[in-house]
């Protein structure tokens, strides 16, 4: 825990910890943001650019865990979206 002094009292704040690898086939974008150590907005932007393998379920974007973990390990790239660069 990290401690932060605010005026006359000390407030305990939980330390940010990266989530461990998931056993689920899909996870929300927040999982990818935590694993990459970036913010949620940056993770959504990377998903929109096709840099993170996601599927859309309605308006929701879910990260495909296996391809994402391979991408983090440097074994491959995210699948192409078919858009010209």
JOZI-V454103 format. One record per residue. RES is the residue in one small letter. PHI is phi in radians with two decimals (NA if undefined). PSI is psi in whole degrees, -180 to 180 (none if undefined). Layout:
{{RES,PHI,PSI} {RES,PHI,PSI}}
This chain:
{{x,NA,143} {x,-1.74,148} {x,-1.97,140} {x,-2.25,128} {x,-1.53,118} {x,-2.12,110} {x,0.86,-106} {x,-1.79,-1} {x,-2.31,158} {x,-1.77,131} {x,-1.93,128} {x,-1.51,129} {x,-2.13,135} {x,-1.16,142} {x,-1.34,140} {x,-1.25,128} {x,-2.17,134} {x,-1.22,137} {x,-1.18,150} {x,-1.33,168} {x,-1.07,136} {x,-1.45,152} {x,-1.73,-4} {x,-1.41,151} {x,-1.23,-29} {x,-2.34,154} {x,-2.48,160} {x,-1.18,166} {x,-1.02,-30} {x,-1.03,-32} {x,-1.09,-47} {x,-1.11,-41} {x,-1.06,-43} {x,-1.17,-41} {x,-1.19,-34} {x,-1.50,-16} {x,1.34,29} {x,-2.02,177} {x,-1.45,168} {x,-1.13,-41} {x,-1.11,-40} {x,-1.17,-37} {x,-1.17,-42} {x,-1.11,-40} {x,-1.12,-41} {x,-1.14,-38} {x,-1.15,-40} {x,-1.14,-33} {x,-1.40,-8} {x,1.51,14} {x,-1.46,-18} {x,-2.07,130} {x,-1.26,113} {x,-2.28,159} {x,-2.14,152} {x,-1.80,133} {x,-2.17,97} {x,1.20,-125} {x,-1.58,-9} {x,-1.47,141} {x,-1.95,128} {x,-2.06,136} {x,-1.42,133} {x,-1.41,112} {x,-1.13,-49} {x,-1.04,-53} {x,-1.09,-35} {x,-1.15,-44} {x,-1.16,-38} {x,-1.10,-39} {x,-1.10,-43} {x,-1.14,-34} {x,-1.35,-9} {x,1.48,15} {x,-1.49,-13} {x,-3.08,175} {x,-1.80,166} {x,-1.19,150} {x,-1.07,145} {x,-1.23,147} {x,-1.54,-8} {x,1.50,3} {x,-1.56,143} {x,-1.31,144} {x,-1.42,none}}
